[in-house]
Amino acid sequence: MGSDGTAGSRLALRVAQVALLVRLGLLLLLQVVWLLRGDGVLSVPVVVAAVFSYVALSSSRVRALVARHPILVLLDVVLVAVVVGVVGVDTPFVLALATSALVVGLWLPRVPGLLVVAVLVAVHLTLLAREPVDEATVTAFVIVVPAVLVTLWLLGVAIQRTAAVESRTQAALRDAMSVAATSQERARIAREMHDTIAKSLQSMALTASSLPAHLERRPEVATQRAKELEADCTAVIGQVRELMGELRTESAQVPFCDSVAQVVDEWRSATGRRVTVRLEPVDVTDSLVRYELLMALREALDNVRQHAGRCTTRVSLGAEEDRVTLQVSDDGRGSETEHVAASPERGHFGVAGMRERMELVGGSFAHDTAPGRGTTVTFGVHRRGLVERTTEVMA
């Protein structure tokens, strides 16, 4: 049983503790009855044995020892069998053997457990042979008690097998989740490199390709382009370092609204743009949802920098029940709906990337824009990632 896993061992220990506690309660009740009848002295050894068994399994050290060496449950069997033999096998205390049979089924392999139960039945019948046997005794102690012992042993075996199957299932589930998490992390890194580093490198390549022509005709423009190229290189290095940092460490355990404020502050410092912020104290419990929302926010702010022109940007965060809404809006130039829809065909994946991020976590995405009235981007998602419908670009 110890090899079947921690979960199976915990289940077996719990059932064993409950069985021994039930045994203790029944024996204490029978002891009271015997005391009222004047025969309580003989019941003391059995009650002591029951208390000893339960206290032993209540100790964490003993539980760990039994989990490593299930054969130790035989001590309970031997102890109870000896005491029942002393008190008398034709007494109600023979029921103590029933819990021993259950414990054997819980902890020992089937073949050794069957041998132990067979020995228990043989000992019971041997001790019973020394007593005068009448018809009632034959029915109660020769037929019923052995049947109860075998039945409870089979019940223990069934629980042991169920615990083993559960343990293997949990192990397989953990392995599958680990593989899925690895694949998901690889996809996230690939998407992150595409959305940030690849776009920056593409811009740098275009700038570099224009340098020869500018050097021949307009050296002052070439100098300006070279400075822009240097700045872009610095930005790419920062993006690579940020991505490497995310691979080395886990995200900080800070409230989600604080993480949003940090992203906005970094963007404000880098661009010098005016931003108004309205953030409710909203937290998001799912780590993947947190990550995708923050990266979508970065993408939306970057789109403002590239396409909105001079404007005021507004960022808001709110929640209604379990649905989180993050919105980025500006009063800049705006654009035609057809222009936004055709962006992926021209190699610009900002809006498409934000939509994909929300689809990944089962969220919703809306992009509302028109020439002269700015752009509003809205992300909606269940804070634990429940599936919602993704909306298309609106005029």
C-alpha positions, 0 to 999 in steps of 0.5 A: 500500500505504501507504494500506491502513493500518498493520497492512497495512504491518507485514505487508508489511514483515515478509514482505519482511524474511523474504524478504530474509533467506531470499535472504541465506541462500541467497546465502551458501550459494551463495557458499560453494559458489562459493568451494570451486569457485574462482569466489567473486569473482563472487559478492561483488557479489550478496551485498553487494546482498542484505546492503544490501537486508536492512539497509535494511529493518531500519532503522526510518527506511527502513521508514517511508520505504518505507511512505510511498513504496512505489515505492522498492522499485524500488531493490532491483529495479534493484540486483539486476538490475544485479548479476545482469547482471554476474555472469551470468544463467545462474548460480544467483544469478538466484534473487535476482530471485525475492525482488525479484518478491515484494517488488514484489507486496507493495508496488506496486499491481497494474498497476505491479507487473505492468509491473515484473515484465514488465520483470524477465522481459524483462531476464532473457531479454535477458541470457540471449540473450547466452549460449549456450543448450542444451536444459537452459538453455531449461528452467531459465532460459527457462521455469522462472525467468520462471514463478517470478518471476510466481508470487512476484509473484502471491503478494506481490499476494495477501498485499498484498490480504489485509493490506488486507482485514485493515486495513479489517476492523480499522478497521471493528471499531474503529469498531463498538467505539467506537459500542458503547462510546458506547451502553454509556456512555450506558446506564450514565449513564442507569442511574446517574442512575436508580438514584441521582439519580432516587431521591434527587429522588423522596424530596426531592419527597415530603418537600417535598410534606409541608411545607405540611401540617406548617407548618399543624399541626406547625411543629416537624416542618416544620422537621425535614423542611426540614433533611432536605430540605437534607441530601438536596439536598447529597447529590444535589449530591454524586452529580451531582459524582461522576457528572460526575467519572467522565465527565471522568476514567478510573477510577484504576488501583488494585487492585480490593480497594482500590477495594472498601475505599474504597467501604466506608470512605466508607459507614462514614463517611457512616452511622456504622455498624459494618462488618467487612471481609474482603478478599482481594487480588483484582484485576479486569482488565475495567473494565466488570466493576469498575465494575458490581461497585463500583456494585452494592456501593454499592447493597447498602450503601445498602439496608442503610442504608435497610432493615436497621435497627440491625445489623452489616454484613459485606463480603467479597471473594474469588476462586476461579480466575477467578471473583470473589465479592463479598458483603454481609450484615447481621444486621438486620430482613430481609424477606419474599421477596414484599416483595422481589419486589414492590419494582419495582412500588412504585418501588423498584429496588434489588434489580432494579438490582443484578440488572441490573448483574450480567446486564450483565457476565454475572455471577450475583446472589443475594439471601437474606433472611427476617424476623429473620435479616438479608439476604445479597447475593452477586455472582459474576462472572468477572473478565474478564466471562464469562457465568454464570447469574443466580440468582433471589431465595432465601427 
